[in-house]
Amino acid sequence: MKQKLIQSQKDTVLNHTGSGKPSFKKFHQSIKGKKDEMKIVYSIDDLLHDSEKGGAKVWARFIRNCLKFYDIRLKKYKTTKRNQELKINHVNNEHQNTMGVVIAAFSKIQHLELSSSISEDSNLFAFCMISHDKE
């Protein structure tokens, strides 16, 4: 499975360098300055950190050059990406918590029959029914 992933990452590199030996210079020139430059480098991360160094001398040289040039930026990219994912998860959790409170509040109001206008409101009725079904 890992070998298949490494091979697909080698194919990604060769798509940017052309067939033959994987040239770091060609690779770098083809992705340099592109909006998704680090995304492309990130897509070959397993290859760059392969313990067998790509299984060949030419790949080992490519990997060394890539790591020398991209390693610090790759670490920053990973950290930024991880932080963005954490923020998104936090926002989603906050949203779910808020929705839970809203649904519980409307359900309680409907249950206590304190306000007939809430249960008659077609927009709120769905929330009340969802909450009521889960009790």
LINVEN-V284339 format. One record per residue. RES is the residue in one letter. PHI is phi as a letter, one per 40 degrees, with the letter a starting at -180 (999 if undefined). OMEGA is omega in whole degrees, 0 to 359 (none if undefined). Layout:
BEGIN
RES	PHI	OMEGA
RES	PHI	OMEGA
END
This chain:
BEGIN
M	999	179
K	c	180
Q	c	179
K	c	178
L	c	178
I	d	180
Q	c	179
S	c	177
Q	c	174
K	c	178
D	c	177
T	d	179
V	c	182
L	c	175
N	c	181
H	c	184
T	b	188
G	g	183
S	c	181
G	h	180
K	c	179
P	c	182
S	c	178
F	c	182
K	d	178
K	c	180
F	d	182
H	c	180
Q	c	183
S	c	181
I	b	184
K	d	176
G	g	178
K	c	180
K	d	183
D	b	182
E	d	182
M	c	176
K	c	178
I	c	179
V	c	179
Y	c	181
S	c	178
I	b	184
D	d	179
D	c	177
L	c	182
L	c	181
H	b	178
D	c	181
S	c	179
E	c	178
K	f	176
G	g	175
G	g	179
A	a	183
K	d	181
V	c	177
W	c	179
A	d	179
R	c	178
F	d	182
I	c	178
R	d	180
N	c	180
C	c	180
L	c	179
K	c	185
F	c	190
Y	b	191
D	d	182
I	c	179
R	c	179
L	c	178
K	c	178
K	c	180
Y	c	180
K	c	180
T	c	179
T	c	180
K	c	179
R	c	179
N	c	178
Q	c	179
E	c	178
L	c	179
K	c	179
I	c	178
N	c	180
H	c	179
V	c	179
N	c	179
N	c	178
E	c	180
H	c	179
Q	c	179
N	c	179
T	c	179
M	c	178
G	c	179
V	c	180
V	c	180
I	c	179
A	c	181
A	c	179
F	c	179
S	c	181
K	c	180
I	c	180
Q	c	182
H	c	180
L	c	180
E	f	179
L	c	183
S	a	179
S	c	182
S	c	180
I	c	182
S	c	178
E	c	180
D	c	185
S	c	179
N	c	183
L	c	183
F	d	180
A	c	178
F	c	181
C	c	181
M	c	179
I	c	181
S	c	183
H	c	180
D	c	184
K	c	181
E	c	none
END
